[in-house]
Amino acid sequence: MKIVKIILSILTIIFAALGLLKVLSFDIASPIMLLLLGTLIILRGFEYKEKNDRSGFILSIMTALFVYFVVIYNLFI
């Protein structure tokens, strides 16, 4: 799980940099970056669940669902 989190973090930073430096259109880079970030938050939530931290798990999952909702809303509106 640690390797997956590192890969997702690096990809998130890469897409943020590509969007900010105008190498890739920010309209394309932003949703990809937010999807990766939401997935990273879900993985963190599962770590909370393994540690029996129910409030951290619920908060992480709700945050990730909100990020996914924002991405879907921005893609279709």
C-alpha positions in Angstrom: 0.0 0.0 0.0 2.9 2.3 0.7 4.2 2.0 -2.9 0.8 2.7 -4.3 0.5 5.9 -2.1 3.9 7.1 -3.3 3.0 6.5 -7.0 -0.3 8.3 -6.6 1.4 11.2 -4.8 4.0 11.6 -7.5 1.4 11.4 -10.3 -0.7 14.0 -8.5 2.3 16.4 -8.3 3.2 15.7 -11.9 -0.3 16.6 -13.2 -0.4 19.6 -11.0 2.9 20.9 -12.4 1.9 20.1 -15.9 -1.4 22.1 -15.5 0.3 25.0 -13.8 3.1 25.2 -16.3 0.6 25.1 -19.2 2.3 22.0 -20.7 -1.1 20.3 -20.5 -4.4 22.2 -20.4 -5.5 22.8 -16.9 -9.0 21.7 -17.9 -7.5 18.3 -18.6 -4.9 18.1 -15.8 -7.2 19.3 -13.0 -9.7 16.4 -13.1 -7.0 13.8 -13.4 -5.1 15.4 -10.5 -8.3 15.4 -8.3 -9.2 11.8 -9.2 -5.7 10.8 -8.1 -6.0 12.8 -4.9 -9.4 11.3 -4.1 -8.0 7.8 -4.5 -5.1 8.8 -2.2 -7.6 9.9 0.4 -9.5 6.7 0.1 -6.3 4.7 0.7 -5.7 6.8 3.7 -9.2 6.1 4.9 -8.5 2.3 4.7 -5.4 2.9 6.8 -7.6 4.5 9.4 -10.0 1.5 9.3 -7.1 -0.9 9.9 -6.2 1.2 12.9 -9.8 1.0 14.2 -10.2 4.8 13.9 -13.8 5.0 12.8 -14.0 8.8 12.7 -10.9 9.2 10.6 -12.2 6.5 8.2 -15.6 8.1 7.8 -14.1 11.6 7.4 -11.7 10.3 4.7 -14.4 8.5 2.8 -16.7 11.5 2.9 -13.9 13.8 1.7 -13.0 11.5 -1.1 -16.6 11.2 -2.2 -16.8 15.0 -2.2 -13.7 15.3 -4.4 -15.2 12.8 -6.8 -18.5 14.7 -6.8 -16.6 17.9 -7.6 -14.8 16.2 -10.5 -17.9 14.8 -12.0 -19.8 18.1 -11.6 -17.0 20.0 -13.3 -16.8 17.5 -16.2 -20.5 17.7 -17.0 -21.3 21.3 -16.2 
